Amino acid sequence: MIDLTHNLSVVEQCRILEVSRSTAYYQSTRDTEEDLALMREIDELYLERPYFGSRRMRAEISTEERPLNRKRVQRLMRVMGLVAIYPKKRLSTPGKGHKIYAYLLRKLKIVRPNQVWAADFTYLPMPQGFLYLVAVIDWYSRKVLSWRLSNTMDSNFCVEALEEALAHYEHPEIFNTDQGSQFTSEDFTDVLKSHNIQISMDGKRRWIDNVMVERLWRSLKYEEVYLKAYESVAEARRSIGIYLEFFNQGRKHQSLGELTPDEVYYEHQKLAKAA
């Protein structure tokens, strides 16, 4: 009933058919086992070759035994929220009528926690479907401040993660995201405006602009997600929570002088208070 490849957005199709968006996205997860296996391959290849578009993805994955249609790869990449990161006109698609903000981090020296926060979401494979994970991180320390899982790609779970981070930590001066509709929506940007936080969005030709969150996804998938076979959403939430706690408290980063994100985040705050 809902066609993810149609020119009309899912929201508009749902309005015409008088069905909820969550129902539409849920139906889209009821893919065949072959589609889910293919999405897993695409996700793994994307981590290694994020500049691959659907044409090169198809060429890399297609075999004589399993020839692939490019439109099928395009459809699955769209469902997964994956976009090739080579320079082009658009890296992410903002919602219709959504305001796009300037990128504020170019040449900015980020020298302390809570100076800049960033957010992004990623696709997570499951045995019987898939989920989306959003995370809010402190750019300077790499600390994961909050996260949420969802089976839909709307803005609600992103707003919830943002509000949780704001409720537990000192507010940032700048918040950076890509230009995806989840982050350009008024639901999301209004929360930032209400706390007088400057809004920054990745430039159209700057795939590296939100690289700190991309590095988190790489670590999470190789060290946690690809090693597990979650049997349920509850198990995925519990196991990912354990990993992200380890990421903050136990995983030492070479770029942080072999310290953990928590050590950098809280030690800097102690020194600031002592001064």
N, C-alpha and C positions, 0 to 999 in steps of 0.2 A: 504494500500500500504506500509506504514511504520510500521514495527513491532518492538515495543519497547522492546520486550522480546528476540529478535534475538541476536545471538552472535556478529553480525556485529554492530558497533556503528551507531547511527542515522546519524552522519556526513557521514560515508561511504555509508550507504544506500541511502542518498540523492545524493551523488556523482554519484552512479551507475544509479539511476533513473532520474538524471538531474533535481532535484527539489531543491528549497531553503530550508534551515534549518527552517526558520521562518514558512514556509508553513507546514512543517512536524509537528512542535510543535503545531501550531494552530489547525491542524486536530486532534491532540491527545486530545485537550481540549473539543472536541465535543462528550464528553462521555454522557452516558445515565444519567438520573436524579438519578437512583439507584447508579451508580458509584460515582457521585458527593456526594451523601449523605454518601456513604461508606467512601469516602476519608475524609469527615468531621469527621466521627467517629474515623478513624485511627489517624487523626491529634490530636484530643482531647485526645485520649488514649496515644499517643506518648508523649504529654506534661507531663502526669502523670507517664508513665512507659517507659521512653526513652530507656530502656534496652531490650524492647520487640522486637524480630525479627519477621519475617513474620509468623513463625509457631505459636508463642504465640499470636500474633495479631489475627490470624485466629481463634484460640481456644477461645479467649476472646469475639470476636464479632459475631462469627457464632451462629446461632440458628436453631431450628428445622424448623421454618418457612422460614428461610433464610440461608441454608447451604452454606458455602463458600469454594471455592477451594483455596489452598495455593498459587498456581501460580497467581491467580487473585490478591491476597493481595500483593504478591511480585511485580507484575507489577505496581500496584497503588503506592506502596511505592517508587518504582524507579521513577515514574513520579513526585512524590512529593518531591523527593530528600531526603527521610528519610532513615537513616541507624541506626540500633541498636547500642548502645554505650557500650556494654559489651566488655571486652578485646578480641581481635581477631587479625588476621593478618592485616586487613585493615579496617579503619574506614571510609575513603572516597577514591574514585577512581580517581587518577590523570589521566590526558590525556596521551595518548600514546606518549612516548618520552619527556614528560614534566619533568623538573628537580624538585626534592623534596629537600627542605632546612631543616636544623636542627632546632629543637625547642630551642629558646634562652631564654625563660622566667623561666625555672626551677631554683629555688633558687634566682632568680633576685628580688631585692626589688624595687618595683615600687612606687616612692615617689613624683612624680610631673606630671602635665599634659604634654602631648606631648612627654612623654618618650616612651610610647607604645600605638599604635593604633591597633585596631582589626577589622575584617570584617567577615560577614557571611551572608547567605541568608536563607529565610524560605518560606514555602508554605502558601498561603492565600486562603481560600475557597471563592468562589463567587457563587451567585445563578445560573448562567449559565456557569460556568467554574471555572477557578482559575488563580491566579497570583503568581509571585515570588517577594519577597521583599528583597533587600540587604541593609545593613546599615554599615556605618563606625563609630566606636565609639572610644572615648578616654578612655583607660583602667582605669586610675587613677580616673577620675571624673565621669565616666559613660555617659558623654555627647555624644549625637548622633550628629556627625559632618556632615553627609550627608546620603542620602538614595535615592533609585530608585526602581520603579516598572517595571516589565516586564512580558510578556506572554510567554517568552522563557527562557531556562535555559543556555544560552550561556554566554560568558564572557563580552559582550559589555556593559550591564547595570552595571556590577560590575566595569569596567574600568571608566565609566562615574561618578559613585559615588566617586571613588577614586580621580579622577582628580578634582572634585568639592571640596572635602575636602582639598586637597593640595592647591587649589587656594584661600581658605578663611582662613586657619589657619596655624600657625607655624608648620613646618614639624616635624614628629616624628623621634626618633632615630631608633625605631624598629616597624615593621608592622607584626602582627600575623594573620594567617588564618588557616583553615584546609587544607587538601591535595586535595580538590576537583578540578576538571579540570578548573573551572572558575578562580581559584586563582593560579594555577600552570602554566597557559598559559603564553606564552611570552608577549602577549598583556598586561597582568596585571603586571607581574614581571618586564618588561622593564620600566614601569612608575616608579616603586619603585627604580630601579637601576639608572635611570636618575637623581633622586633626592638624591642619596647616602644614601638611607634608607636601613637598615639591614632587611633582610627577614627572618621571623620565621614561621614555620609550625608545627601544632600539631603533637605530637608523635603518632605512630601507636597504642599504648596501653594506650593513655592518653585522655579519653573522656572529662576530665574536663579542658583541656588546653585552651579552648576558652569559658570558662564558663560565662564570663561577657556578651557576646552577647546572649548566651542562656537564661540568666536571662531577658534580654530585650525582647526576643520573648515571654517569658511566661507572662510578664506584658502586652505587647501589645495585645496579643490574649485574655487574660481573661478580660482586662479592656476596650478593644476597639473592636477588630475584631469579637469576638463571641457575642457581644451585638448588632451588627449592621447587616443589610442586604443590602449591597451595591448594588445599581441598575446598576451601570456602573463603568468603570475604572476611569472616571473623579471623581465620587463621592468617590470612595475608596481612590484616591490620595488626595483629599481635606480633607477627614475625618482623614486619617492616618497622614496627615501633621499637623492637629490641635492637634492630640494626642501627636505626637512626640515633638511639641512645648511645650505642657503642661509637658511632661516627662522631658524636659530640664529645663524649667523655673518654674514649679509649683509643681512637684512631689518630695516630700522630701523623702530621703532614710535613713533608719536606719543605714546602713553601712557607710553613709557619715556624721554621726552625726546630722541627721535630717535636712540636707541642701539639696538643689537641685543640680543637675549636673552643671548648669550654675554658681551657687554661688561658688562651689568648683573650677571649671575651671578658672573663671575670677579672683576670689579673690587670688588664688595662683599666678597668673601672676602679679597682682598688687603688691603683697609682693616681688616678685622677682625683679620687676623694682625699687621698693623703696630701696631695698638692694644694 
